[in-house]
């Protein structure tokens, strides 16, 4: 399957421009390995000699730079301050370059700066990134927050991470039901992380709990995953022969092999997203 960038038709219906594919990595609960998955998947995609960009979409407490041992000179805050003059050339100067070849746009370095990030800002930034990269992998915030939902709506694929803890599975099921209600569930692939961990719930129980038979599984290797995060080296780089690395590399292979040339149309914001927008508009008047 070709790895040429995806084409999308502009509103005129006659002109075409190249467009990459956006993968949003999300979870209904924190602590399930979302950031570790994001960086390792992105680096795995880079191994296929394709262009990969990463956006740290956890605007308040993003850890992508930490997980890749990057000292980012610029963050999303700096990009937003230059948003009116932003184009592909200027955006390129804000990326940090990882040794794998991945380009990273870091989250703001202070939690309060997250309030500066709006849907319009992110849409413009992602649209530019999607013309520069074959894949843009986004680490989102937890759950269906106001700033997370636009990322899920814009994504071409959503990887929903969960694990074998009952509270996580409960929240995952609720989030999946919500995504189905706003017509986003077809994009979702549910990934059971640490699927071989000791738990009263077995991996074989998860399809019934989530009412979903099409799941992917990442084996448990907490020591390697934790070490990877702490030293800032994605485990697919230095632990490529481990089962956990093989599982992520296989996922990257599946993602690229099933890629098709498609026409993507921009969908209007979901009802749930509009509620957030109306709430903000009302608060601004008070």
C-alpha positions as CSV (number, residue, x, y, z in Angstrom):
1,X,0.0,0.0,0.0
2,X,1.4,3.4,-0.9
3,X,2.4,5.8,1.8
4,X,1.7,8.8,-0.3
5,X,-0.1,11.5,1.6
6,X,-3.9,11.4,1.4
7,X,-5.6,13.7,-1.0
8,X,-8.6,15.8,0.1
9,X,-10.9,17.8,-2.1
10,X,-11.3,21.5,-1.4
11,X,-14.7,23.2,-1.3
12,X,-14.5,24.0,-5.0
13,X,-14.5,20.3,-5.8
14,X,-11.9,20.8,-8.5
15,X,-8.6,21.4,-6.7
16,X,-6.9,18.9,-4.6
17,X,-4.2,19.2,-1.9
18,X,-2.2,16.6,-0.1
19,X,-3.3,15.7,3.4
20,X,-1.8,13.4,5.9
21,X,-3.7,11.2,8.4
22,X,-4.4,12.2,12.0
23,X,-4.3,9.6,14.8
24,X,-5.6,10.7,18.2
25,X,-4.6,8.6,21.2
26,X,-7.1,9.0,24.0
27,X,-8.3,7.4,27.2
28,X,-11.2,7.7,29.5
29,X,-8.9,7.6,32.6
30,X,-5.4,8.8,33.3
31,X,-2.5,6.5,33.9
32,X,-3.2,3.9,31.2
33,X,-0.1,4.7,29.1
34,X,-1.5,7.2,26.6
35,X,1.8,9.2,26.2
36,X,4.0,6.2,26.1
37,X,1.8,4.7,23.4
38,X,1.8,8.0,21.4
39,X,5.6,8.4,21.3
40,X,6.3,4.7,20.6
41,X,3.7,4.5,17.8
42,X,5.0,7.7,16.2
43,X,8.6,6.4,16.3
44,X,7.4,3.0,14.9
45,X,5.8,4.9,12.0
46,X,9.1,6.8,11.5
47,X,10.9,3.4,11.0
48,X,8.9,3.0,7.8
49,X,10.6,6.1,6.3
50,X,7.5,8.3,6.3
51,X,7.1,11.8,7.7
52,X,5.6,11.8,11.2
53,X,4.6,14.8,13.4
54,X,3.5,14.7,17.0
55,X,1.2,17.2,18.7
56,X,1.1,17.1,22.5
57,X,-2.7,17.8,22.9
58,X,-2.6,17.5,26.7
59,X,-2.3,21.3,26.9
60,X,-2.2,21.4,30.7
61,X,0.2,18.6,31.7
62,X,1.6,17.2,28.5
63,X,4.6,14.9,28.8
64,X,5.5,14.1,25.2
65,X,8.8,16.1,25.4
66,X,9.7,14.3,28.6
67,X,9.0,10.9,27.1
68,X,11.3,11.7,24.1
69,X,14.0,13.5,26.2
70,X,13.5,16.7,24.2
71,X,14.3,20.2,25.5
72,X,11.8,22.1,23.4
73,X,12.8,25.7,22.7
74,X,9.2,26.4,21.6
75,X,5.8,25.2,22.6
76,X,2.2,25.5,21.4
77,X,1.9,28.8,23.3
78,X,4.6,30.3,21.0
79,X,2.8,29.1,17.9
80,X,-0.5,30.6,19.1
81,X,1.2,33.9,19.7
82,X,2.2,33.8,16.0
83,X,-1.0,32.3,14.8
84,X,-2.0,35.3,12.5
85,X,1.2,34.9,10.5
86,X,1.4,31.2,10.7
87,X,2.2,29.2,7.5
88,X,4.0,25.9,6.8
89,X,7.4,27.6,6.8
90,X,7.0,29.4,10.1
91,X,5.4,26.4,11.8
92,X,8.4,24.2,10.8
93,X,10.6,26.4,13.0
94,X,8.6,25.6,16.1
95,X,9.0,21.8,16.0
96,X,11.6,19.9,18.0
97,X,13.3,17.2,16.1
98,X,13.7,13.7,17.6
99,X,16.5,11.4,16.6
100,X,13.9,9.1,15.1
101,X,13.0,11.8,12.6
102,X,9.7,12.6,14.3
103,X,8.9,16.3,14.7
104,X,7.2,17.3,18.0
105,X,5.1,20.3,18.8
106,X,5.3,20.5,22.6
107,X,2.5,21.4,25.0
108,X,2.6,24.7,26.8
109,X,5.1,24.7,29.7
110,X,2.7,26.1,32.2
111,X,-0.8,24.8,33.0
112,X,-2.4,28.2,32.9
113,X,-1.3,28.7,29.3
114,X,-3.7,25.9,28.3
115,X,-6.5,28.4,28.4
116,X,-5.0,30.2,25.4
117,X,-5.6,27.2,23.2
118,X,-8.8,27.4,21.1
119,X,-10.5,25.2,18.6
120,X,-9.6,27.6,15.8
121,X,-6.0,27.7,16.8
122,X,-5.7,23.9,16.8
123,X,-7.6,23.5,13.6
124,X,-5.2,25.9,11.8
125,X,-2.1,24.2,13.3
126,X,-3.3,20.7,12.5
127,X,-4.3,21.6,9.0
128,X,-0.8,22.9,8.3
129,X,0.7,19.8,10.0
130,X,-1.4,17.5,7.9
131,X,0.1,19.1,4.7
132,X,3.6,18.5,6.0
133,X,3.4,15.0,7.4
134,X,2.1,11.6,6.3
135,X,0.9,11.0,9.9
136,X,0.2,13.3,12.7
137,X,-0.1,11.5,16.1
138,X,-1.8,13.5,18.8
139,X,-1.7,12.7,22.5
140,X,-4.9,14.0,23.9
141,X,-6.1,14.9,27.4
142,X,-8.1,12.5,29.5
143,X,-11.8,11.9,28.7
144,X,-14.1,14.2,26.7
145,X,-12.8,17.5,27.9
146,X,-13.6,20.7,26.1
147,X,-10.2,20.8,24.5
148,X,-10.0,17.1,23.8
149,X,-13.2,16.7,21.8
150,X,-12.2,18.8,18.8
151,X,-9.1,16.6,18.4
152,X,-11.3,13.5,18.3
153,X,-13.7,15.1,15.9
154,X,-10.8,16.0,13.5
155,X,-9.0,12.7,13.8
156,X,-9.1,10.1,11.0
157,X,-8.4,7.3,13.6
158,X,-8.9,7.3,17.3
159,X,-7.0,4.9,19.5
160,X,-8.8,4.4,22.8
161,X,-6.5,3.0,25.5
162,X,-7.9,1.0,28.4
163,X,-6.6,-1.7,30.7
164,X,-7.9,-4.5,33.0
165,X,-8.9,-2.3,35.9
166,X,-12.6,-2.2,36.5
167,X,-12.9,1.6,37.0
168,X,-11.0,2.1,33.7
169,X,-13.2,-0.3,31.8
170,X,-16.3,1.3,33.2
171,X,-15.2,4.8,32.1
172,X,-14.0,3.4,28.7
173,X,-17.4,1.9,28.1
174,X,-19.1,5.2,29.0
175,X,-16.8,7.1,26.7
176,X,-17.3,4.7,23.8
177,X,-21.1,5.1,24.2
178,X,-20.7,8.9,24.1
179,X,-18.6,8.7,21.0
180,X,-21.2,6.5,19.4
181,X,-23.9,9.1,20.2
182,X,-22.0,11.8,18.4
183,X,-21.1,9.6,15.4
184,X,-17.4,9.2,16.2
185,X,-17.3,5.5,17.2
186,X,-16.6,4.3,13.7
187,X,-13.1,5.9,14.0
188,X,-12.3,4.2,17.2
189,X,-9.9,1.2,17.8
190,X,-9.9,0.1,21.4
191,X,-6.5,-0.9,22.7
192,X,-6.2,-3.0,25.8
193,X,-2.9,-1.9,27.3
194,X,-1.1,-4.2,29.8
195,X,-3.4,-7.0,28.7
196,X,-1.3,-9.7,30.5
197,X,-1.2,-7.9,33.9
198,X,-2.4,-9.8,37.0
199,X,-6.0,-8.8,37.5
200,X,-9.3,-10.2,38.7
201,X,-10.4,-9.3,35.1
202,X,-9.0,-11.4,32.3
203,X,-8.2,-10.0,28.9
204,X,-10.8,-12.5,27.5
205,X,-13.5,-10.8,29.6
206,X,-13.0,-7.3,28.0
207,X,-14.9,-7.9,24.7
208,X,-18.0,-8.7,26.7
209,X,-17.5,-5.9,29.2
210,X,-17.1,-3.3,26.4
211,X,-19.5,-5.1,24.0
212,X,-16.7,-4.9,21.4
213,X,-15.1,-7.9,19.7
214,X,-12.6,-5.9,17.7
215,X,-9.9,-5.1,20.2
216,X,-6.1,-4.8,20.0
217,X,-3.9,-6.0,22.9
218,X,-0.6,-4.7,24.2
219,X,1.2,-7.1,26.6
220,X,2.2,-6.0,30.1
221,X,5.8,-4.9,30.6
222,X,5.4,-2.1,33.2
223,X,9.2,-2.0,33.9
224,X,10.1,-1.3,30.3
225,X,7.3,1.1,29.8
226,X,8.1,3.0,33.0
227,X,11.8,3.1,32.3
228,X,11.1,4.3,28.8
229,X,9.2,7.2,30.1
230,X,11.7,8.0,32.8
231,X,14.8,8.0,30.6
232,X,13.1,9.6,27.6
233,X,13.9,6.8,25.1
234,X,10.9,5.1,23.4
235,X,11.2,1.4,23.9
236,X,10.8,0.6,20.2
237,X,14.3,2.2,19.8
238,X,16.3,0.4,22.5
239,X,14.0,-2.6,23.4
240,X,12.8,-3.6,20.0
241,X,12.9,-7.3,20.6
242,X,10.6,-7.2,23.6
243,X,7.0,-8.3,23.3
244,X,5.6,-4.9,24.1
245,X,7.8,-3.3,21.4
246,X,6.8,-5.9,18.9
247,X,3.1,-5.3,19.6
248,X,3.4,-1.5,18.9
249,X,5.5,-2.1,15.8
250,X,2.8,-4.5,14.6
251,X,0.2,-1.8,15.2
252,X,2.2,0.7,13.1
253,X,2.4,-1.9,10.4
254,X,-1.4,-2.4,10.4
255,X,-2.1,1.3,10.4
256,X,0.1,1.9,7.3
257,X,-1.0,-1.3,5.4
258,X,-4.7,-0.5,5.6
259,X,-4.3,3.1,4.6
260,X,-6.3,4.1,1.6
261,X,-6.6,7.2,-0.6
262,X,-9.7,8.9,0.6
263,X,-11.6,12.1,0.3
264,X,-12.1,13.7,3.8
265,X,-14.8,16.2,4.4
266,X,-14.8,18.5,7.4
267,X,-17.6,17.6,9.6
268,X,-19.5,20.2,11.6
269,X,-18.9,20.3,15.3
270,X,-20.9,17.6,17.2
271,X,-23.8,18.5,19.5
272,X,-21.6,17.8,22.5
273,X,-19.0,20.2,21.2
274,X,-21.5,22.9,20.5
275,X,-22.6,22.7,24.2
276,X,-19.0,23.6,25.2
277,X,-18.9,26.4,22.8
278,X,-22.2,27.9,24.0
279,X,-21.1,27.6,27.6
280,X,-18.0,29.5,26.8
281,X,-19.9,32.2,24.9
282,X,-22.3,32.6,27.8
283,X,-19.5,32.9,30.3
284,X,-17.8,35.5,28.2
285,X,-20.9,37.8,28.4
286,X,-21.2,37.5,32.2
